[in-house]
Amino acid sequence: MALTALSSLVVSRRVPAPYMDEIFHAPQTQRLCSAATPGDPLAGLRGANWDAKITTFPGLYLLGGAYAWLQAWMLRLAGGKQPATNAGSPSAAAAELLCGEVAALRGLNCLLLALCLFPAFSVRLRVLQRSKKGRRRGIASADDVPPQQNQQQQREQLQQQDALGTALAAAVLLPTHFFYGFVYYTDVGALLFLLLSASALQDWAEAHEVSGNAVPAALAAAAAGGAAVLMRQTNAVWYAFLVGAALLRVAYALVERHEAARGAGVLLPLRALAAIGRHARRQGTPLFAAQLALLSAPPFLFAAYVALINQGRVALGDHDAHDAAATRHWAHPFYAAAFCALASGSAFFVRRASAARLLARIWSRRCVAATDDNAVNKSAARRRRQPLSSYAPPLVAALVVLAAALLAAHHGTVAHPYLLADNRHYTFYVWRRTLGKHWLVKYAFAPVGAACCLLLASELAAGVVGGGEEEDEAEEEQQQEQEQEGWLWVLGFALACAATLVPAGLIEPRYYTVPAVLALLHAPARLFERRRRSKVEEAGEASSSPSAAAFDWSALVACLSFSAVNAATLYVFAYRPFTWPDGSTARFMW
């Protein structure tokens, strides 16, 4: 926190004037403060006070105005000197003055950046704790190891360490997110409220799993979701996805609890829907329907606004440059997949090379139950031959994704005019030296994007249902139907990515922040207990040798690598400006 505050101070001193989109956001917040009256506090958001170039809802300006008024109120309580302006009261004068200072407004985003850690930690910890219940995919729980008093404590400590490290890397240090904590943009606040809604939806799902009172969690989730949409319109799609994921979790948990006879196949989703209906009747249909209506309110209200008021346009202003209806950027989701793979490389691929494992299984036609160092009992590895037909689904999926990537590269590669003209963004140079250098490059990238999609999908399908720790192949085969929940989650995740990115013609890495953060927070857990094997145990006999707690270094590697990138980008932004042809000062940024 201290380092973040120091970095914010350095950036504000080196860049004291509003930069890039701050020239729209900071003056709009100032107009909100200066035009506000006791009878009409929102006068600064209407009529001539509203800048027609602004494309987002006024959530950032409302939050910035409230932050300035809070600072003014604290200044008044402290007995500080109040500036004399034309405002109606000393606190209003201070608030108006603070709104005009871009450094003060940047301080708000610096605070929001630090606050992102707490809901991200909560989300990640709950993802890890699902595996602790031992309900998914043959996961080894504390009951499966020799009974020792400190093993459960070690497991909980490692879960908390993993959750803290992953949350710090994903929700604070991710470079495309961390950078915007030092400028007055909408991105940090948008992610904070989305993470708050995700945490509240986890509470709501857990309350229904144990038949508890879920109304407070529903209220909190709807409030946070509404605030997230006010900060950024695309959050309506991501919030709807999170609501669907919570319903999916409740449905499959009810099926598992109340149906003794398990059955895989396409009928399982239908049984999950039937289980939701029975649960609604037990809870009281009007109460459950009211909760669903409350949770669905933010995206439905946003859709109604777009369809009925804003003439089908998502952006509030500057429609010529942000015409989502005319843009079909089909290659954009594959860029996002590559970014997520790059950002989460230490979190995913350090722990298990899924692609190499899949290829080895296909070529050897064998099922390997424990190929990594984290297996609970390597002696339980089964190597039996399987028919080639068992590998048809993943091969068909790979070919379909590859074909989609090639078609997207051919028909949906978009070079936005802003991308080609603005050399202040790193994407200008990346595009010019890769995809824009030769027409064949986009086709060469298609297999890379397809491979990243498949790798992320396989890992997330295991992670969201608590998989990814020590697995037992026999139990995994017995519970194949449970993987449907994970793959349905991945399908929703992919659709949300497409819905938010395909209409976006401009390529900016910050558009990939939300999918990257969600992917990191739902990454599968790998290392918790590593059983010390002895010769007696290898011979198939019981062993009382204690378990050794294994620390997962991937989150630490991610934090260090992200910190290095952040230090470099902030240094370049603050200390390496350049001059545009018109004589203005330009700076490099994401």
C-alpha positions in Angstrom: 0.0 0.0 0.0 2.8 2.4 0.9 4.6 1.6 -2.4 1.4 2.2 -4.3 0.9 5.5 -2.7 4.5 6.5 -3.3 4.1 5.5 -7.0 0.9 7.6 -7.3 2.7 10.6 -5.8 5.6 10.2 -8.3 3.2 9.9 -11.3 1.2 13.0 -10.2 4.3 15.1 -9.7 5.8 14.1 -13.1 2.4 14.3 -14.9 0.5 17.0 -13.1 -2.0 17.8 -15.9 -4.8 15.5 -17.1 -3.6 13.1 -19.7 -5.3 11.1 -22.5 -8.9 10.3 -21.4 -8.4 12.3 -18.2 -9.2 15.4 -20.2 -12.8 14.2 -20.3 -13.1 12.5 -16.9 -11.5 15.2 -14.6 -13.5 18.2 -16.0 -16.7 16.2 -15.9 -16.2 15.4 -12.2 -15.4 19.1 -11.6 -18.7 20.2 -13.3 -20.6 17.7 -11.2 -19.2 19.3 -8.0 -19.5 22.9 -9.1 -23.1 22.6 -10.5 -24.4 20.5 -7.6 -26.9 22.2 -5.3 -28.7 20.9 -2.2 -31.9 20.6 -4.2 -30.3 19.1 -7.3 -27.0 17.3 -6.6 -26.9 15.8 -10.1 -27.2 19.0 -12.1 -23.7 18.6 -13.3 -24.6 15.5 -15.3 -27.3 17.0 -17.4 -27.7 19.4 -20.3 -24.7 21.6 -21.2 -22.8 20.2 -18.2 -22.4 16.8 -19.8 -19.6 16.2 -22.3 -21.0 14.5 -25.4 -17.6 12.8 -26.0 -17.9 10.7 -22.9 -18.9 7.1 -23.7 -19.5 5.6 -20.2 -22.1 6.0 -17.5 -21.4 8.6 -14.8 -20.4 6.1 -12.1 -16.8 7.4 -12.0 -17.9 11.0 -11.6 -20.4 10.1 -8.9 -17.7 8.2 -7.0 -15.2 11.0 -7.6 -17.6 13.7 -6.4 -18.4 11.6 -3.2 -14.7 11.1 -2.6 -14.0 14.9 -2.9 -16.9 15.7 -0.6 -15.7 13.2 2.0 -12.2 14.7 1.9 -13.8 18.2 2.3 -15.9 16.9 5.3 -12.8 15.4 6.9 -10.9 18.6 6.3 -13.7 20.6 8.0 -13.7 18.3 11.0 -9.9 18.6 11.3 -10.3 22.4 11.4 -8.2 22.9 8.3 -8.3 26.1 6.4 -11.2 26.2 3.9 -10.6 27.8 0.5 -12.8 30.7 -0.4 -14.7 30.3 -3.6 -18.1 31.0 -5.0 -19.5 27.7 -3.6 -22.3 27.9 -1.2 -20.5 26.4 1.9 -16.9 25.8 3.0 -17.2 22.1 2.4 -18.7 22.6 -1.0 -15.9 25.0 -1.8 -13.3 22.4 -0.8 -15.1 19.7 -2.7 -15.1 21.9 -5.8 -11.4 22.6 -5.4 -10.6 19.0 -4.9 -12.5 17.9 -7.9 -10.4 20.3 -10.0 -7.2 18.6 -8.9 -6.4 15.6 -11.0 -3.9 14.4 -8.5 -6.7 14.1 -5.8 -8.9 12.2 -8.2 -6.1 9.9 -9.1 -5.7 9.2 -5.4 -9.2 7.8 -5.5 -8.2 5.2 -8.1 -5.1 4.4 -6.0 -7.3 3.6 -3.1 -9.7 1.5 -5.2 -6.8 -0.4 -6.5 -5.8 -1.5 -3.0 -9.4 -2.3 -2.1 -9.6 -4.8 -5.0 -7.4 -7.1 -3.0 -10.1 -8.0 -0.5 -13.0 -9.2 -2.7 -10.5 -11.0 -4.9 -9.0 -12.8 -1.9 -12.6 -13.8 -0.9 -13.4 -15.1 -4.4 -10.2 -17.1 -4.7 -10.4 -18.6 -1.2 -13.9 -19.8 -1.8 -12.8 -21.4 -5.1 -10.1 -23.3 -3.2 -12.4 -24.3 -0.4 -14.7 -26.0 -2.8 -12.0 -28.6 -3.2 -11.7 -29.0 0.5 -15.2 -30.4 0.6 -14.0 -33.3 -1.5 -17.0 -33.2 -3.7 -15.5 -32.9 -7.1 -13.4 -35.1 -9.4 -11.8 -37.3 -6.8 -10.0 -34.6 -4.9 -8.0 -35.7 -1.9 -9.3 -34.1 1.3 -7.9 -34.0 4.7 -9.7 -37.2 5.6 -7.8 -39.1 2.9 -4.4 -38.6 4.5 -3.1 -40.1 7.8 -4.8 -38.5 10.8 -2.5 -35.8 12.1 -3.6 -32.8 14.1 -1.7 -30.2 12.1 -2.5 -31.4 8.6 -5.8 -29.5 8.4 -4.1 -26.4 9.7 -1.4 -26.7 7.1 -3.9 -27.1 4.4 -5.9 -24.0 5.5 -2.7 -22.0 5.7 -1.7 -23.0 2.2 -5.1 -22.2 0.9 -4.9 -18.7 2.5 -1.4 -18.2 1.1 -2.5 -19.2 -2.4 -5.6 -17.0 -2.2 -3.6 -14.0 -1.0 -0.8 -14.5 -3.6 -3.3 -15.1 -6.5 -5.5 -12.2 -5.5 -2.5 -9.9 -5.2 -1.3 -10.9 -8.7 -4.7 -10.8 -10.4 -6.6 -7.9 -8.8 -3.7 -5.5 -7.9 -0.5 -6.3 -9.8 -1.8 -7.4 -13.2 -0.1 -4.8 -15.4 -3.1 -3.7 -17.5 -5.0 -3.1 -14.2 -2.2 -1.8 -11.9 -1.3 1.0 -14.4 -4.8 2.5 -14.3 -4.6 2.8 -10.5 -2.5 6.0 -11.1 -4.7 7.7 -13.7 -8.3 8.8 -13.4 -10.0 6.1 -15.5 -13.0 3.9 -15.0 -11.2 0.6 -15.1 -10.2 0.1 -11.5 -13.5 1.0 -10.0 -15.3 -1.1 -12.6 -13.2 -4.2 -11.6 -13.7 -3.5 -7.9 -17.5 -3.5 -8.0 -17.5 -6.5 -10.3 -15.3 -8.5 -7.8 -17.6 -7.3 -5.0 -20.6 -8.7 -6.9 -18.7 -12.0 -7.5 -18.0 -12.4 -3.8 -21.6 -11.6 -2.9 -22.9 -14.1 -5.5 -20.7 -16.8 -4.0 -22.3 -16.0 -0.6 -25.7 -16.3 -2.3 -24.9 -19.7 -3.8 -23.5 -21.0 -0.5 -26.6 -19.9 1.4 -28.8 -21.8 -1.0 -26.5 -24.9 -0.8 -27.1 -25.0 3.0 -30.7 -23.8 2.8 -29.8 -20.6 4.6 -31.0 -17.0 4.2 -29.8 -15.7 0.9 -31.7 -12.4 0.7 -28.9 -10.2 2.2 -26.4 -11.7 -0.3 -28.8 -11.1 -3.2 -29.2 -7.5 -2.1 -25.4 -7.0 -1.9 -24.8 -8.6 -5.2 -27.4 -6.5 -7.0 -26.1 -3.3 -5.5 -22.5 -4.1 -6.4 -23.6 -5.3 -9.9 -25.5 -2.0 -10.5 -22.5 0.0 -9.4 -20.3 -2.1 -11.7 -22.5 -1.3 -14.7 -22.5 2.4 -13.8 -18.7 2.3 -14.0 -18.5 0.5 -17.3 -21.2 -0.8 -19.6 -19.5 -4.1 -20.5 -19.8 -5.1 -16.8 -23.5 -5.8 -17.5 -22.4 -8.8 -19.5 -19.8 -10.0 -17.0 -22.3 -9.6 -14.1 -24.9 -11.6 -16.0 -22.3 -14.3 -16.5 -21.5 -14.3 -12.7 -25.2 -14.6 -11.9 -25.5 -17.6 -14.3 -22.4 -19.2 -12.8 -24.0 -18.9 -9.3 -27.2 -20.5 -10.5 -25.2 -23.2 -12.2 -23.4 -23.9 -8.9 -26.6 -24.1 -6.9 -28.3 -26.4 -9.5 -25.5 -28.9 -9.6 -25.0 -28.9 -5.8 -28.8 -29.7 -5.4 -28.5 -32.5 -7.9 -25.5 -34.0 -6.1 -27.2 -33.6 -2.7 -30.7 -34.9 -3.4 -30.2 -37.4 -6.2 -28.6 -40.7 -5.1 -28.5 -42.1 -8.7 -26.0 -40.3 -10.8 -26.2 -40.2 -14.5 -24.0 -38.6 -17.0 -24.9 -37.3 -20.4 -27.1 -34.6 -21.8 -29.9 -35.3 -19.2 -27.8 -33.9 -16.3 -28.4 -30.2 -17.2 -32.2 -31.0 -17.4 -32.0 -32.6 -14.0 -30.2 -29.6 -12.7 -33.0 -27.3 -13.9 -35.6 -29.6 -12.3 -33.6 -29.5 -9.0 -33.7 -25.7 -9.1 -37.5 -25.8 -9.5 -37.9 -28.1 -6.5 -35.6 -26.0 -4.5 -37.6 -22.9 -5.4 -40.8 -24.6 -4.1 -39.1 -25.6 -0.9 -37.7 -22.0 -0.4 -41.0 -20.4 -1.4 -41.5 -19.7 -5.1 -42.3 -16.0 -4.6 -39.2 -15.4 -2.4 -36.9 -17.3 -4.8 -38.3 -15.5 -7.8 -37.9 -12.2 -6.1 -34.2 -13.0 -5.5 -33.7 -13.9 -9.2 -35.5 -10.7 -10.3 -33.2 -8.7 -8.0 -30.1 -10.4 -9.2 -31.2 -9.9 -12.8 -32.1 -6.2 -12.5 -28.7 -4.6 -13.4 -28.3 -6.3 -16.8 -32.0 -6.1 -17.7 -32.2 -2.4 -16.8 -29.1 -1.8 -18.9 -30.5 -3.7 -21.9 -33.8 -1.7 -21.6 -31.8 1.5 -21.6 -29.9 0.5 -24.7 -33.0 -0.7 -26.6 -35.5 1.9 -25.6 -33.6 5.1 -24.8 -30.2 5.0 -26.5 -31.4 3.7 -29.8 -29.6 0.4 -29.6 -26.2 2.0 -28.9 -24.0 0.8 -26.0 -21.8 3.9 -25.8 -23.4 7.1 -24.4 -21.4 9.5 -26.6 -18.9 9.7 -29.5 -21.0 7.2 -31.5 -19.1 7.6 -34.7 -15.9 6.2 -33.2 -17.7 3.6 -31.0 -20.3 2.1 -33.3 -20.6 -1.4 -31.8 -23.4 -2.4 -34.2 -21.1 -1.9 -37.3 -18.1 -3.7 -35.7 -17.6 -7.5 -36.0 -14.1 -8.0 -34.5 -14.2 -11.8 -34.4 -10.5 -12.1 -33.9 -10.6 -10.1 -30.7 -11.5 -13.0 -28.3 -8.5 -14.9 -29.6 -6.3 -11.9 -28.7 -7.8 -12.0 -25.2 -7.1 -15.7 -24.9 -3.4 -15.1 -25.8 -3.3 -12.3 -23.3 -4.8 -14.5 -20.5 -2.4 -17.3 -21.3 0.5 -14.8 -21.2 -0.7 -13.2 -17.9 -1.5 -16.5 -16.2 1.4 -18.5 -17.6 3.1 -18.9 -14.2 -0.3 -19.8 -12.6 -1.3 -22.4 -15.2 1.6 -23.8 -17.1 4.2 -23.9 -14.3 1.9 -26.3 -12.4 0.8 -28.6 -15.3 1.5 -28.6 -19.0 -2.0 -29.7 -20.1 -1.2 -29.6 -23.8 1.8 -31.9 -23.4 -0.2 -34.2 -21.2 -3.0 -34.4 -23.8 -0.6 -35.1 -26.7 1.1 -37.8 -24.7 -2.2 -39.5 -23.9 -3.2 -39.3 -27.6 0.0 -40.7 -29.0 0.5 -43.4 -26.4 -3.3 -44.2 -26.2 -2.9 -44.6 -22.5 -4.5 -42.9 -19.5 -2.0 -41.6 -17.1 -3.5 -41.0 -13.7 -0.6 -39.2 -12.1 2.0 -37.7 -14.3 3.2 -34.8 -12.2 4.9 -34.5 -8.9 1.8 -33.6 -7.1 -0.1 -36.8 -7.3 -1.2 -38.3 -3.9 -0.2 -41.8 -4.7 1.8 -42.5 -7.9 1.5 -46.3 -7.3 -2.2 -45.8 -8.1 -1.4 -44.7 -11.7 -3.2 -46.9 -14.2 -1.9 -47.3 -17.7 -4.4 -49.2 -19.6 -5.1 -48.9 -23.3 -8.2 -47.0 -24.5 -9.8 -47.0 -27.9 -8.9 -44.1 -30.2 -12.6 -43.1 -30.1 -12.1 -41.8 -26.6 -9.8 -39.1 -28.0 -12.3 -38.0 -30.6 -14.0 -35.3 -28.6 -10.9 -33.3 -27.7 -9.5 -33.7 -31.2 -12.8 -32.5 -32.7 -12.9 -29.6 -30.3 -9.4 -28.6 -31.2 -10.1 -28.7 -34.9 -13.3 -26.7 -34.4 -11.5 -24.0 -32.4 -8.7 -23.9 -34.9 -11.2 -23.5 -37.8 -13.0 -20.7 -35.9 -9.6 -18.9 -35.3 -8.8 -19.1 -39.0 -12.2 -17.8 -40.0 -12.0 -15.0 -37.4 -8.6 -14.0 -38.7 -9.9 -13.9 -42.3 -13.2 -12.2 -41.8 -12.9 -10.5 -38.4 -9.5 -8.8 -38.2 -10.2 -5.1 -37.6 -7.6 -2.2 -37.6 -9.4 0.7 -35.9 -8.3 4.2 -37.0 -7.4 5.1 -33.5 -5.1 2.1 -33.3 -3.3 3.1 -36.5 -2.9 6.8 -35.6 -2.1 6.9 -31.9 1.5 6.0 -31.2 1.1 6.7 -27.4 -0.2 3.1 -26.9 1.9 0.0 -26.9 -0.6 -1.7 -29.1 0.3 0.7 -31.9 3.8 -0.8 -32.0 2.7 -4.4 -31.4 0.2 -4.2 -34.3 2.7 -2.5 -36.6 5.4 -5.1 -36.0 3.2 -8.2 -35.9 -0.3 -8.4 -37.3 0.0 -5.2 -39.4 3.4 -6.1 -40.9 2.2 -8.8 -43.4 -1.2 -10.2 -44.3 0.0 -13.8 -43.5 0.8 -13.0 -39.8 -2.9 -13.0 -38.8 -3.2 -16.6 -40.1 0.0 -17.6 -38.4 -1.4 -16.3 -35.1 -4.6 -18.3 -35.4 -3.1 -21.6 -34.2 -1.6 -19.8 -31.2 -4.9 -18.2 -30.3 -6.7 -21.5 -30.7 -4.1 -23.3 -28.5 -4.5 -20.6 -25.8 -8.3 -21.1 -25.9 -8.0 -24.8 -25.4 -5.5 -24.6 -22.6 -7.4 -22.0 -20.7 -10.7 -23.9 -21.2 -9.2 -27.2 -19.9 -7.7 -25.6 -16.8 -10.8 -23.4 -15.9 -13.2 -26.3 -16.4 -11.3 -28.1 -13.6 -10.7 -25.0 -11.4 -14.2 -23.7 -11.1 -15.5 -26.9 -9.6 -12.6 -27.2 -7.2 -10.5 -29.5 -9.3 -6.8 -29.5 -10.0 -5.4 -30.8 -6.8 -4.3 -34.3 -6.3 -6.5 -36.5 -8.5 -7.3 -40.1 -8.5 -8.1 -41.5 -11.9 -10.6 -44.1 -10.8 -12.7 -41.6 -9.0 -12.3 -39.1 -11.8 -13.8 -41.7 -14.2 -16.7 -42.3 -11.8 -17.6 -38.6 -11.6 -17.2 -37.5 -15.2 -20.7 -36.0 -15.2 -19.5 -33.5 -12.6 -17.2 -32.0 -15.3 -20.3 -30.6 -17.0 -20.6 -27.8 -14.5 -17.0 -26.7 -15.2 -17.5 -26.9 -19.0 -20.8 -25.0 -18.9 -18.9 -22.3 -16.8 -16.3 -22.2 -19.5 -18.9 -21.9 -22.2 -20.5 -18.9 -20.4 -17.1 -17.4 -19.9 -16.4 -17.7 -23.7 -19.7 -16.2 -24.6 -19.1 -13.2 -22.2 -15.7 -12.6 -23.8 -17.3 -12.7 -27.3 -20.1 -10.4 -26.3 -17.8 -7.8 -24.8 -14.9 -8.0 -27.3 -16.4 -8.7 -30.7 -18.2 -5.3 -30.9 -15.0 -3.5 -29.8 -13.1 -2.4 -32.8 -10.2 -0.8 -30.9 -7.6 -3.1 -29.5 -6.6 -2.1 -25.9 -5.0 -4.5 -23.4 -7.2 -3.1 -20.6 -10.2 -4.7 -22.3 -8.7 -8.0 -21.4 -8.3 -7.2 -17.7 -11.7 -8.7 -16.5 -11.3 -12.1 -18.3 -7.7 -12.3 -17.1 -8.6 -11.6 -13.5 -11.4 -14.1 -13.5 -9.2 -16.7 -15.1 -6.5 -16.3 -12.5 -8.9 -16.4 -9.6 -10.5 -19.6 -10.9 -7.3 -21.3 -11.7 -7.1 -24.9 -10.4 -5.3 -25.6 -7.2 -2.3 -27.9 -7.6 -0.1 -28.2 -4.5 -1.4 -28.7 -1.0 -0.4 -32.0 0.5 2.5 -34.0 -1.0 2.7 -37.4 0.6 6.2 -38.6 1.5 6.4 -41.9 -0.2 8.4 -44.8 1.2 9.5 -48.1 -0.1 6.8 -49.8 2.0 4.2 -47.5 0.4 5.5 -48.1 -3.1 5.0 -51.9 -2.4 1.3 -51.2 -1.8 1.3 -51.3 2.0 0.2 -48.6 4.3 2.7 -46.1 5.5 2.5 -43.8 8.5 5.1 -41.3 7.1 3.9 -37.8 7.6 2.7 -35.6 4.8 4.8 -32.6 3.7 3.1 -29.4 2.9 4.1 -28.2 -0.5 4.2 -24.5 -1.3 3.0 -23.3 -4.7 5.5 -20.8 -6.1 3.5 -19.8 -9.2 1.6 -16.9 -7.4 5.0 -15.6 -6.2 6.5 -15.8 -9.7 3.4 -14.0 -11.1 3.7 -11.2 -8.5 7.4 -10.7 -9.2 7.0 -10.7 -12.9 4.0 -8.4 -12.8 5.9 -6.0 -10.5 8.8 -5.9 -12.9 6.5 -5.0 -15.8 4.7 -2.4 -13.7 8.0 -0.7 -12.7 9.0 -0.5 -16.3 5.8 0.9 -17.6 5.4 3.5 -14.9 9.0 4.6 -15.3 8.5 5.0 -19.1 5.2 6.8 -18.5 6.6 9.2 -16.0 10.2 9.7 -17.1 10.3 9.0 -20.9 7.9 11.4 -22.6 8.2 12.4 -26.2 6.9 15.3 -28.3 4.2 15.0 -30.9 4.4 16.9 -34.2 2.0 19.5 -32.8 4.4 20.3 -29.9 2.4 18.6 -27.2 3.9 16.1 -24.7 3.0 12.5 -25.2 3.6 9.5 -23.0 3.6 5.8 -23.5 0.8 3.8 -21.8 -1.2 0.6 -22.3 
